[in-house]
C-alpha cells in the first residue's frame, strides 16, 4: 500500500505547483507568467514565460488569472473592403 500511496501523493503535490498565470493589461495585451504575480511597491513582480524576473505597474493591470481560466480575446472588428 505504501508503494502506491507515496508516488500518488508526490504526483498530486507536483501538479498543484505547476500553475501558470496570464496578466491582461489595460490595452488588451496578455503576458504569460510562470509564477503567481505579487504586488510589491506599486508593481506586480513575477517570472515571465522565459523564467526571467519581470514587473508591471499595478495601474496597467486589468486582470490576473490562471491560464486555465482565461478566454482568448476576440480580435477587434475589422471592416470588409468591397
C-alpha positions in Angstrom: 0.0 0.0 0.0 2.8 2.4 0.9 4.5 1.8 -2.5 1.4 3.1 -4.3 0.5 5.9 -1.9 3.8 7.7 -2.0 4.1 8.2 -5.8 0.4 9.2 -5.9 0.8 11.9 -3.2 4.1 13.1 -4.8 2.3 13.4 -8.2 -0.6 15.4 -6.7 1.8 17.7 -4.9 3.8 18.5 -8.0 0.7 19.1 -10.2 -0.5 21.7 -7.8 2.7 23.7 -8.1 2.7 23.9 -11.9 0.3 26.8 -12.4 0.8 29.4 -15.0 -0.9 32.8 -14.9 -1.9 35.3 -17.6 -1.7 39.0 -16.9 -4.1 41.1 -19.0 -3.1 44.8 -19.4 -5.4 47.7 -19.9 -4.6 47.9 -23.6 -5.6 44.2 -24.1 -2.0 42.7 -24.2 -1.7 39.4 -22.4 1.5 38.5 -20.7 2.3 34.9 -19.6 3.8 34.3 -16.1 5.3 31.1 -14.7 4.8 32.3 -11.1 1.9 34.0 -9.3 2.4 37.8 -9.6 2.9 39.5 -6.2 2.2 43.2 -5.6 5.3 45.0 -4.2 5.6 48.7 -4.1 3.0 49.5 -6.8 4.4 46.8 -9.2 3.4 43.3 -9.9 6.5 41.1 -9.8 6.6 37.7 -11.4 8.7 35.4 -13.6 7.8 35.6 -17.2 7.3 32.8 -19.7 11.1 32.5 -20.2 11.7 32.4 -16.4 13.2 35.9 -16.2 12.1 38.2 -13.3 9.7 40.9 -14.6 7.4 43.6 -13.3 4.4 45.6 -14.5 3.0 48.7 -12.9 -0.2 47.9 -11.0 -2.1 50.7 -12.8 -1.6 48.9 -16.1 -3.1 45.6 -15.0 -6.7 44.8 -15.8 -6.8 41.1 -14.7 -4.6 38.3 -13.4 -6.0 34.8 -13.8 -4.7 31.2 -14.0 -4.1 30.3 -17.7 -6.8 27.6 -17.5 -9.4 30.3 -16.7 -8.5 32.8 -19.4 -10.5 33.1 -22.6 -8.8 34.1 -25.8 -9.7 37.7 -26.7 -11.6 38.1 -30.0 -9.9 40.4 -32.5 -11.3 43.8 -32.8 -13.9 44.5 -35.6 -12.3 44.6 -39.0 -14.5 46.0 -41.8 -14.5 44.2 -45.1 -13.4 46.0 -48.2 -15.7 46.0 -51.2 
